[in-house]
Amino acid sequence: MSVLHIAEVTKTFSAGAKAVDSFSLDVADGELVCLLGPSGSGKSTLLRMVGGFEQPTSGSITIDGEDVTHLPPERRPTGMVFQSHALWTHMNVFKNLAFGLKLRRMPAAEIRDKVEAVLDLVGLAGYGDRMTTQLSGGQQQRVALARSLVLEPKILLLDEPFASLDQHLRERLREEVRDIQQRLGITTLFVTHGQDEALSMADRIVVMANGKTEQIDRPDVVYRDPKTPFVAGFIGSMNLIDGEVRNGYFMRSDLTVQLQVPDGPATLAIRPESLDVTASDTPKASVHRVTDYGSHGLVDLDLADGTRLKSMVAHPDLFRAGQGVDVFPRAIAAYRDNQQIYRS
């Protein structure tokens, strides 16, 4: 059942630029959906419209069957966690969490029970008397999450909550947040420009560019089967090669790939892990650089016309700069006019 229904929402700013353009989405009960895209793609603006912090120029937003398009944030069943934490520094942790409950005129004993329960949920039991300025960045982010959860919202909104944290802490917190989200079964809309966060946390990913939807799918589908050249280039590492299809073959420099599509221009997409490389006396490419990551290696290759490709290899010690090699794509996709026309 859809808890959040966004129908043809558009947001146009005063200069006439569309931050969000005719966006539609249904989010199911208990689902975590990630809005993923580069800066300026409209993902944060869309999240703020769901939370009531921005008003749509047109379209509608419905939560649990109620039209909330023009309701202010405090009248919506949503909880927002901001990138900046937005904690009150003059209050301790307990008061930060209790503030919203006091506005609801909840009895003091019930407030204490709810605050203590949610602090335990986010791993901060016993931290109620601490000032927020005495906490680490990760602890502050847990408090910000707890402050939203204590209000028991129907929809949790996360606006790049881990962006200011170091990589190790980001990885730990995203696992904890996902565990909490699944334990509570709370419907969540999550904004990020981090592919790893989207791929590891989301039930579905909405890839956005220029205010529009490029693809909505499960994380594995978005990675394995990107529907547009933008998604192919944005999600993970991808070799994108422009060329021509003639008589059933894609041709670019010394790279020729059988491709049964109509003749014309095409963009070939090959993941580095799907591009095999072998030493050759009649090479199609030369090794530019070899990078050893321990668990695998990355070989940078140059075709004769200077086109740069990347190949993931299990044994980087077998390759050296300047070496001539053959390349063999195992899985490919091809695009024309911003649409996928072939996939193997």
Rosetta blueprint (number, residue, H / E / L):
1 M L
2 S E
3 V E
4 L E
5 H E
6 I E
7 A E
8 E E
9 V E
10 T E
11 K E
12 T E
13 F L
14 S L
15 A L
16 G L
17 A L
18 K E
19 A E
20 V E
21 D E
22 S E
23 F E
24 S E
25 L E
26 D E
27 V E
28 A E
29 D L
30 G L
31 E L
32 L E
33 V E
34 C E
35 L E
36 L E
37 G L
38 P L
39 S L
40 G L
41 S L
42 G L
43 K H
44 S H
45 T H
46 L H
47 L H
48 R H
49 M H
50 V H
51 G H
52 G L
53 F L
54 E L
55 Q L
56 P L
57 T L
58 S E
59 G E
60 S E
61 I E
62 T E
63 I E
64 D L
65 G L
66 E E
67 D E
68 V L
69 T L
70 H L
71 L L
72 P L
73 P H
74 E H
75 R H
76 R L
77 P L
78 T E
79 G E
80 M E
81 V E
82 F L
83 Q L
84 S L
85 H L
86 A L
87 L L
88 W L
89 T L
90 H L
91 M L
92 N E
93 V H
94 F H
95 K H
96 N H
97 L H
98 A H
99 F H
100 G H
101 L H
102 K H
103 L H
104 R L
105 R L
106 M L
107 P L
108 A H
109 A H
110 E H
111 I H
112 R H
113 D H
114 K H
115 V H
116 E H
117 A H
118 V H
119 L H
120 D H
121 L H
122 V L
123 G L
124 L L
125 A L
126 G L
127 Y L
128 G L
129 D L
130 R L
131 M E
132 T H
133 T H
134 Q H
135 L L
136 S L
137 G H
138 G H
139 Q H
140 Q H
141 Q H
142 R H
143 V H
144 A H
145 L H
146 A H
147 R H
148 S H
149 L H
150 V L
151 L L
152 E L
153 P L
154 K L
155 I E
156 L E
157 L E
158 L E
159 D E
160 E L
161 P L
162 F L
163 A L
164 S L
165 L L
166 D L
167 Q H
168 H H
169 L H
170 R H
171 E H
172 R H
173 L H
174 R H
175 E H
176 E H
177 V H
178 R H
179 D H
180 I H
181 Q H
182 Q H
183 R H
184 L H
185 G L
186 I L
187 T E
188 T E
189 L E
190 F E
191 V E
192 T E
193 H L
194 G L
195 Q H
196 D H
197 E H
198 A H
199 L H
200 S H
201 M H
202 A L
203 D L
204 R E
205 I E
206 V E
207 V E
208 M E
209 A E
210 N L
211 G L
212 K E
213 T E
214 E E
215 Q E
216 I E
217 D E
218 R L
219 P H
220 D H
221 V H
222 V H
223 Y H
224 R H
225 D L
226 P L
227 K L
228 T L
229 P H
230 F H
231 V H
232 A H
233 G H
234 F H
235 I L
236 G L
237 S L
238 M L
239 N E
240 L E
241 I E
242 D E
243 G E
244 E E
245 V E
246 R E
247 N L
248 G L
249 Y E
250 F E
251 M E
252 R E
253 S L
254 D L
255 L E
256 T E
257 V E
258 Q E
259 L L
260 Q L
261 V L
262 P L
263 D L
264 G E
265 P E
266 A E
267 T E
268 L E
269 A E
270 I E
271 R L
272 P H
273 E H
274 S H
275 L E
276 D E
277 V E
278 T E
279 A E
280 S L
281 D L
282 T L
283 P L
284 K L
285 A E
286 S E
287 V E
288 H E
289 R E
290 V E
291 T E
292 D E
293 Y L
294 G L
295 S L
296 H L
297 G E
298 L E
299 V E
300 D E
301 L E
302 D E
303 L E
304 A L
305 D L
306 G L
307 T L
308 R E
309 L E
310 K E
311 S E
312 M E
313 V E
314 A L
315 H L
316 P H
317 D H
318 L H
319 F L
320 R L
321 A L
322 G L
323 Q L
324 G E
325 V E
326 D E
327 V E
328 F E
329 P E
330 R L
331 A L
332 I L
333 A E
334 A E
335 Y E
336 R E
337 D L
338 N L
339 Q E
340 Q E
341 I E
342 Y E
343 R E
344 S L
